[in-house]
């Protein structure tokens, strides 16, 4: 009887080890940070805030900019980043990720700062912010699109598909900044 009890305990223990291993490996495929630069949700949060920053700053540029090139670049940001935001929401909805509408604190501070400016100072600071924010966005999307960037393959592919546009926006922002004498 004692021998049977030991055998049962052994099989229970082996079963627990196997179940634990299976549970851990199934979690790895969903959304964790094991061997990845960031989780899927962290990327979605950061990408959404970056996107919303471009829209908010673009709206300010459209409404407050003194230069036609600044106004036009602002409209361009509203259009492109609104479309990208809709794509992200569609992808996230199918995966169960929340897409925040609000800006991250650092992005909100940038928009608030920009909103206090007027005239040529606004134009110059807007252009500078567009360079900085697109540099950060390119770095974020490059990290996410790498093989070890984020766990979800569809989200990783989406991030990679946005990189050419983000790089183009960055180059346009650099040109805009230079045209304003910076």
Buried (B, 14 or more C-beta within 10 A) or exposed (E): EEEEEEEEEEEEEEEEEEEEEEEEEEEBEEBEEEEBBBBBBBBBBBBBBBBBBBBBBBBBBBEBBEBEBBBBBBBBBBEBBBEBBEBBBEBBEEBEBEBEEEBBEEBBEBBEEBBEBEEBEBBBBBBBBBBBBBBBBBEBBBBBBBEEBBBBEEBBEBBBEBBEBBBEBBEBBBBBBEBBEE
